[in-house]
Structures are given as structure tokens and as C-alpha cells.
Amino acid sequence: MGSSSFIERRRMKYALVVLAAVAIGTPFLDDYYQTIVTRSFIFAIMAISLDILMGYTGLSSLGHGSYFAFGAYSAAILVTKVPGVSIFTLLGAAMGLSCLLASFLGLLAIRAVGVYFLMITLSFSMVVWGLAYRWHTLTGGDNGIALHSIPTFLGMPIGESTPFFFFTFGVFLCVLGVLYILVQSPFGKSLIGIREREARMKMLGYNTWLHKYLAFVISGTFAGISGMLWTLQNRFVGPTDVELVTSVEALLMVALGGPSTLVGPIFGAFIITFLRYWVSLYVERWYIILGATYIVTVLYAREGVLGKFEAIMARRKAGTTGTSALPQSQKQARESHT
């Protein structure tokens, strides 16, 4: 446990240095690239929330788009229907509704394991997308909901690219800090134990069902924040924003970056987001590239980009090419990867 905590702290220290450099450099970019970086942080929130469930608990989910949808539509409805609504009200509504949804769905989903759990969460995601598409009186149907303005933050306007980037970056750091404390706590360590040997944890007296249920609820609650931020930045939300591909991309961000690391999904979110907006300029069916990226990850980097990098560095440090000890992230990923 001590060794894994040290590794996680070291990862976080290096990650914060990189993130600080990104925060310093982003304001000097044009509006287009600022938008891409901001969206990367928005999806990074979604990815690290999924990592609590997928990486640390070992439950791969295709339902995270549901919480994203609740956060996105709650923000859009409140902004358009409630004059003068505050940003904190939007945040509370996004987290509260996502928490309620995850609390209900968790009662059904946690009963299943493996591919059955994956299929149940997939079904939930499709149901929520159907509601967004068909419930015209509330969601606007396929016309979506457009926002003409967004609330201020502590009296400061955040509608422009640079202020909204710093607002999103601040929210991201808060979420990252809370989830980091969570995974370093005894509760987070128990999730890892359940992922590795659930039967043994039961023998030790742990209520494994309750632990998995709480991880499910916490994961969904924080995912709603990313949906709220997406709506505020995009100033529009529609069914295409919450379709199945949203959940698939979140899962791929975790798998590509490195599950059970928190830091890995952040880099996975940046990679996928930049692929999405850069490759789509040259390739119409860019999802083919996305699928190929996932295949390559499964075949050659099951521990994710971060785990692969750590494995290479560990081998160089040991002066060998294949017999050195695997880094902690690679050991964890073998059990948690889909």
C-alpha cells in the first residue's frame, strides 16, 4: 500500500507541473485551441470520475453519458428557464441530479458483473439518450436547447474563451483534489482490494456490495459536472452530445491513458479530444481512427500510455529489457482493463 501511495503521489506531482504549464500557456493560444484545451479538461473530469469505477473498482461502464446528459440538460434548462440563476446553483443541480440517477441505477447495475454490468449500463445510456431525443417539451428534442448567455462567477463574466478556461481549470483541480483524497483514503484502498480479490475482502468482513455501490454513485455524481461545463462552453446541448459515443469516448480515455492512476485518464482525455478535433479536419469518418487507437491500446499497451511509459522507464533504470519489475499501474491495469 505504501509503495502504491508513493507512486501515486509522484505521478500527481509530475502531472501538476505539466498542468501548470498548460494553464500558463493556454491564454497565449488563439480562441480555437483554447476551446480544445478547455474541452479536454471538461472530458478529463468525466474520465477521472469513470476511473473511480473502472480503474479502482474494476467495473467498466458504458453509462457515463447518462450523467453527462443530466448535468448538461439541467444546466441548459435552468439557464433558459430561471433568470439570474447562479453558477453554484447549476453546479449543485448537475451533481444532485446525477447523484440521484446514479443512486437509482446503481441499485440495479451492481447486481451484475462482467459483461452483464457493461450491457446494463449501456442500456441506461440508451434510455437517457431516448428521453433527450423524444421529450420535446423539456429537452427540445432534436432541436436541443440553445443558451444566449451564461451566468457570471462571483460577479465576473466568464463567457469569453480565456475566462471560461480558467474557470474550467479551477473546477477540474477541485474535482481532481477530491478524488485524489478519496483514492488515497482507506475507502479507496478497499476499492482496490475488491477489484483484486473480492472474495477475500468479504472474508475480511467488508461489505463489498456497499463499497461498489458508493463508488458507482460517486463516479456518476462527478461526471455530471462535466456535462454542465460542456453546456456552458458550447452554449447548446442536444441529443448528439449525449449519445452512446460520449460514453465510449470516456471509457477509451481511461483505457488509453491508464486506468487506476487518475493521472492517466487526464492524458487520455487530451489525446482523444485532440484526435477528435485534429483528425476530423482531414478524415470525415474519424471514428475509424478512434477505433484503431483502441485496438492498438488493447494489443500493445493494456496498461495505457502512462503505464507503458512507466514500464519503459523502469526497464531503462534497471538496465534490462524485459525482466524488470512492472510498475504499479501496469499490475493494476491487467485486472481492471476491459
C-alpha positions as CSV (number, residue, x, y, z in Angstrom):
1,M,0.0,0.0,0.0
2,G,2.8,2.4,0.9
3,S,4.6,1.8,-2.3
4,S,1.5,2.4,-4.4
5,S,0.8,5.6,-2.5
6,F,4.3,6.9,-3.1
7,I,3.9,6.1,-6.8
8,E,0.6,7.9,-7.0
9,R,2.0,11.0,-5.2
10,R,4.9,11.0,-7.6
11,R,2.6,10.8,-10.6
12,M,0.4,13.6,-9.2
13,K,3.4,15.8,-8.6
14,Y,4.7,15.5,-12.2
15,A,1.1,15.8,-13.6
16,L,0.6,19.1,-11.7
17,V,3.8,20.5,-13.1
18,V,2.5,19.7,-16.7
19,L,-1.0,21.0,-15.9
20,A,0.5,24.2,-14.6
21,A,2.5,24.7,-17.8
22,V,-0.7,24.1,-19.8
23,A,-2.6,26.7,-17.7
24,I,0.2,29.2,-18.2
25,G,0.5,28.6,-22.0
26,T,-3.2,28.3,-22.9
27,P,-4.1,32.1,-22.7
28,F,-1.5,32.8,-25.4
29,L,-3.2,30.4,-27.9
30,D,-6.0,31.6,-30.3
31,D,-9.6,31.0,-29.4
32,Y,-9.9,27.7,-31.3
33,Y,-7.1,26.0,-29.5
34,Q,-8.2,27.5,-26.2
35,T,-11.6,25.9,-26.8
36,I,-9.9,22.5,-27.5
37,V,-7.8,22.7,-24.3
38,T,-10.9,23.7,-22.3
39,R,-12.9,20.8,-23.7
40,S,-10.0,18.5,-22.9
41,F,-10.3,19.5,-19.2
42,I,-14.1,19.0,-19.3
43,F,-13.7,15.5,-20.6
44,A,-10.8,14.9,-18.2
45,I,-13.3,15.4,-15.3
46,M,-15.6,12.8,-16.9
47,A,-12.6,10.4,-17.4
48,I,-11.3,10.6,-13.9
49,S,-14.8,10.1,-12.4
50,L,-15.1,7.0,-14.6
51,D,-11.7,5.8,-13.4
52,I,-13.1,5.6,-9.8
53,L,-15.5,2.9,-11.1
54,M,-13.5,1.3,-13.9
55,G,-9.9,1.6,-12.7
56,Y,-10.1,1.4,-8.9
57,T,-13.2,-0.7,-8.5
58,G,-12.9,-2.9,-11.7
59,L,-16.4,-2.1,-13.1
60,S,-16.2,-1.0,-16.7
61,S,-19.2,1.1,-17.6
62,L,-20.8,2.4,-20.8
63,G,-23.3,4.5,-18.9
64,H,-21.4,7.6,-18.1
65,G,-23.0,9.5,-20.9
66,S,-26.2,9.4,-18.8
67,Y,-24.7,11.5,-16.0
68,F,-23.1,13.8,-18.6
69,A,-26.6,14.2,-20.1
70,F,-28.3,15.0,-16.8
71,G,-25.6,17.6,-16.0
72,A,-25.8,19.2,-19.4
73,Y,-29.6,19.4,-19.7
74,S,-30.1,20.5,-16.1
75,A,-27.7,23.5,-16.8
76,A,-29.4,24.3,-20.1
77,I,-32.9,24.2,-18.6
78,L,-32.1,26.3,-15.6
79,V,-30.2,28.9,-17.6
80,T,-33.1,29.3,-20.0
81,K,-36.0,29.0,-17.6
82,V,-34.7,30.7,-14.4
83,P,-33.5,34.3,-14.8
84,G,-30.4,35.2,-12.9
85,V,-29.6,31.6,-11.8
86,S,-26.1,31.4,-10.2
87,I,-23.3,29.2,-11.3
88,F,-23.3,27.4,-7.9
89,T,-27.0,26.5,-8.5
90,L,-26.1,24.9,-11.8
91,L,-23.3,23.0,-10.2
92,G,-25.5,21.8,-7.3
93,A,-28.2,20.8,-9.8
94,A,-25.8,18.9,-12.0
95,M,-24.3,17.0,-9.2
96,G,-27.5,16.4,-7.3
97,L,-29.5,15.1,-10.3
98,S,-26.5,12.9,-11.4
99,C,-26.2,11.6,-7.9
100,L,-29.9,10.7,-7.8
101,L,-29.7,9.0,-11.1
102,A,-26.6,7.0,-10.1
103,S,-28.2,6.1,-6.8
104,F,-31.1,4.6,-8.6
105,L,-29.2,2.9,-11.4
106,G,-26.6,1.5,-9.0
107,L,-29.3,-0.5,-7.2
108,L,-29.9,-2.3,-10.5
109,A,-26.5,-2.4,-12.1
110,I,-24.3,-3.5,-9.1
111,R,-26.2,-6.8,-9.0
112,A,-24.5,-7.8,-12.3
113,V,-20.8,-8.4,-13.0
114,G,-18.5,-8.5,-16.1
115,V,-20.1,-8.1,-19.5
116,Y,-23.6,-8.1,-17.9
117,F,-22.7,-5.0,-15.9
118,L,-21.4,-3.4,-19.1
119,M,-24.6,-4.2,-21.0
120,I,-26.9,-2.9,-18.2
121,T,-25.0,0.5,-18.1
122,L,-25.2,0.6,-21.9
123,S,-28.9,0.1,-21.8
124,F,-29.2,3.0,-19.3
125,S,-27.2,5.3,-21.6
126,M,-29.5,4.5,-24.5
127,V,-32.7,5.1,-22.4
128,V,-31.4,8.6,-21.3
129,W,-30.5,9.4,-24.9
130,G,-34.0,8.4,-26.0
131,L,-35.5,10.7,-23.4
132,A,-33.3,13.6,-24.6
133,Y,-34.4,12.9,-28.2
134,R,-38.2,12.4,-27.6
135,W,-39.1,14.6,-24.6
136,H,-39.6,17.7,-26.7
137,T,-41.3,19.8,-24.1
138,L,-38.4,19.6,-21.7
139,T,-35.3,18.9,-23.8
140,G,-36.3,20.4,-27.1
141,G,-35.9,17.1,-28.8
142,D,-33.5,17.0,-31.8
143,N,-33.6,20.8,-31.8
144,G,-31.8,20.9,-28.5
145,I,-31.5,23.9,-26.1
146,A,-29.6,27.0,-27.0
147,L,-28.2,29.4,-24.4
148,H,-28.0,33.1,-25.2
149,S,-25.8,33.8,-22.2
150,I,-24.2,32.1,-19.2
151,P,-24.1,33.1,-15.5
152,T,-21.2,35.0,-14.0
153,F,-18.8,33.5,-11.5
154,L,-18.6,35.6,-8.3
155,G,-19.7,38.6,-10.3
156,M,-17.1,38.1,-13.0
157,P,-18.1,37.3,-16.6
158,I,-16.7,34.0,-17.9
159,G,-18.3,34.0,-21.4
160,E,-15.1,34.6,-23.3
161,S,-12.6,31.8,-24.1
162,T,-9.8,32.7,-21.6
163,P,-12.0,33.4,-18.5
164,F,-14.0,30.2,-19.1
165,F,-10.8,28.2,-19.5
166,F,-9.6,29.4,-16.1
167,F,-13.0,28.7,-14.5
168,T,-13.0,25.2,-16.0
169,F,-9.4,24.6,-14.9
170,G,-10.3,25.6,-11.4
171,V,-13.3,23.2,-11.3
172,F,-11.1,20.5,-12.7
173,L,-8.4,21.0,-10.0
174,C,-11.1,20.8,-7.3
175,V,-12.5,17.6,-8.7
176,L,-9.1,16.1,-9.0
177,G,-8.2,17.0,-5.5
178,V,-11.3,15.5,-4.0
179,L,-11.0,12.3,-6.0
180,Y,-7.2,12.0,-5.2
181,I,-8.1,12.3,-1.4
182,L,-10.7,9.6,-2.0
183,V,-8.5,7.1,-3.7
184,Q,-5.8,7.6,-1.0
185,S,-8.2,7.1,1.8
186,P,-9.0,3.7,3.4
187,F,-12.2,3.6,1.3
188,G,-10.1,4.0,-1.9
189,K,-7.7,1.2,-0.8
190,S,-10.7,-1.0,-0.1
191,L,-11.9,-0.5,-3.6
192,I,-8.6,-1.7,-4.9
193,G,-8.9,-4.7,-2.7
194,I,-12.3,-5.5,-4.0
195,R,-11.1,-5.2,-7.6
196,E,-8.2,-7.6,-6.9
197,R,-9.8,-10.2,-4.7
198,E,-13.5,-9.5,-3.8
199,A,-13.9,-12.9,-2.1
200,R,-11.0,-12.2,0.2
201,M,-12.4,-8.8,1.1
202,K,-15.7,-10.4,2.0
203,M,-13.9,-12.9,4.2
204,L,-12.3,-9.9,6.0
205,G,-15.7,-8.5,6.8
206,Y,-16.0,-5.8,4.2
207,N,-19.5,-5.1,2.7
208,T,-18.3,-5.3,-0.9
209,W,-21.7,-4.5,-2.4
210,L,-22.0,-1.3,-0.5
211,H,-18.4,-0.2,-1.4
212,K,-19.1,-0.8,-5.1
213,Y,-22.5,1.0,-4.9
214,L,-20.8,4.0,-3.3
215,A,-18.1,4.0,-5.9
216,F,-20.9,3.9,-8.6
217,V,-22.7,6.9,-7.0
218,I,-19.6,8.9,-6.5
219,S,-18.4,8.3,-10.1
220,G,-21.8,9.3,-11.5
221,T,-22.1,12.4,-9.3
222,F,-18.8,14.0,-10.5
223,A,-19.5,13.0,-14.2
224,G,-22.5,15.4,-14.1
225,I,-20.1,18.3,-13.6
226,S,-18.5,17.7,-17.0
227,G,-21.9,17.9,-18.6
228,M,-22.7,21.2,-17.0
229,L,-19.4,22.7,-18.2
230,W,-19.9,21.3,-21.7
231,T,-23.3,23.1,-22.0
232,L,-21.9,26.4,-20.6
233,Q,-18.9,26.4,-23.0
234,N,-20.9,25.1,-26.1
235,R,-23.9,27.2,-25.2
236,F,-26.0,24.4,-26.7
237,V,-26.9,20.9,-25.8
238,G,-28.7,18.3,-28.0
239,P,-29.2,14.6,-28.3
240,T,-26.0,14.2,-30.4
241,D,-24.0,15.5,-27.4
242,V,-25.2,12.7,-25.1
243,E,-25.4,9.7,-27.5
244,L,-23.5,6.4,-26.9
245,V,-20.3,7.7,-28.4
246,T,-19.9,10.0,-25.4
247,S,-19.8,7.0,-23.0
248,V,-17.5,5.1,-25.4
249,E,-15.1,8.0,-25.6
250,A,-14.9,8.3,-21.8
251,L,-14.2,4.6,-21.5
252,L,-11.5,4.9,-24.1
253,M,-9.9,7.9,-22.4
254,V,-9.4,5.8,-19.2
255,A,-8.2,2.8,-21.1
256,L,-5.8,4.8,-23.3
257,G,-4.4,7.0,-20.6
258,G,-4.0,4.2,-17.9
259,P,-6.7,3.0,-15.5
260,S,-6.4,3.2,-11.7
261,T,-4.0,6.1,-11.9
262,L,-6.2,9.3,-12.0
263,V,-3.3,10.9,-13.9
264,G,-3.6,8.5,-16.9
265,P,-7.2,9.4,-17.8
266,I,-6.3,13.1,-17.9
267,F,-3.8,12.5,-20.6
268,G,-6.2,10.1,-22.3
269,A,-8.8,12.8,-22.4
270,F,-6.3,15.2,-24.0
271,I,-5.2,12.6,-26.6
272,I,-8.8,11.7,-27.6
273,T,-10.0,15.3,-27.7
274,F,-7.1,16.5,-29.9
275,L,-7.6,13.4,-32.1
276,R,-11.2,14.3,-32.4
277,Y,-10.7,17.9,-33.5
278,W,-7.5,17.5,-35.4
279,V,-8.1,14.2,-37.3
280,S,-11.7,15.2,-38.1
281,L,-10.2,18.1,-40.2
282,Y,-8.7,15.6,-42.6
283,V,-10.8,12.4,-42.2
284,E,-14.5,12.5,-42.4
285,R,-15.0,9.2,-40.7
286,W,-12.6,9.9,-37.9
287,Y,-14.2,7.3,-35.6
288,I,-12.3,4.7,-37.6
289,I,-9.1,6.3,-36.3
290,L,-10.6,6.2,-32.8
291,G,-11.4,2.5,-33.1
292,A,-7.9,1.8,-34.4
293,T,-6.4,3.7,-31.4
294,Y,-8.4,1.5,-29.1
295,I,-7.3,-1.7,-30.8
296,V,-3.6,-0.7,-30.7
297,T,-4.0,0.1,-27.0
298,V,-5.5,-3.3,-26.2
299,L,-2.9,-5.1,-28.2
300,Y,0.3,-3.2,-27.2
301,A,-0.4,-1.1,-24.2
302,R,-3.0,-2.7,-22.0
303,E,-1.7,-0.7,-19.1
304,G,-2.3,2.6,-21.0
305,V,0.0,5.2,-22.3
306,L,1.1,6.2,-18.8
307,G,1.7,2.6,-17.7
308,K,3.7,1.9,-20.9
309,F,5.8,4.9,-20.3
310,E,6.5,3.9,-16.7
311,A,7.3,0.4,-17.8
312,I,9.9,1.7,-20.3
313,M,11.5,4.0,-17.8
314,A,11.6,1.2,-15.2
315,R,13.4,-1.1,-17.7
316,R,15.9,1.6,-18.6
317,K,16.5,2.3,-14.9
318,A,17.1,-1.4,-14.2
319,G,19.3,-1.8,-17.2
320,T,17.2,-4.7,-18.6
321,T,14.8,-5.1,-21.5
322,G,12.1,-7.5,-20.1
323,T,12.8,-8.9,-16.7
324,S,12.4,-5.9,-14.5
325,A,9.5,-5.4,-12.2
326,L,6.4,-4.0,-13.7
327,P,5.2,-0.6,-12.4
328,Q,2.2,-0.4,-10.1
329,S,-0.1,1.0,-12.8
330,Q,0.6,-2.0,-15.2
331,K,-0.1,-4.5,-12.5
332,Q,-3.4,-2.8,-11.6
333,A,-4.4,-2.4,-15.2
334,R,-4.2,-6.0,-16.0
335,E,-7.0,-6.7,-13.6
336,S,-9.2,-3.6,-14.3
337,H,-9.0,-3.3,-18.1
338,T,-12.0,-4.2,-20.1
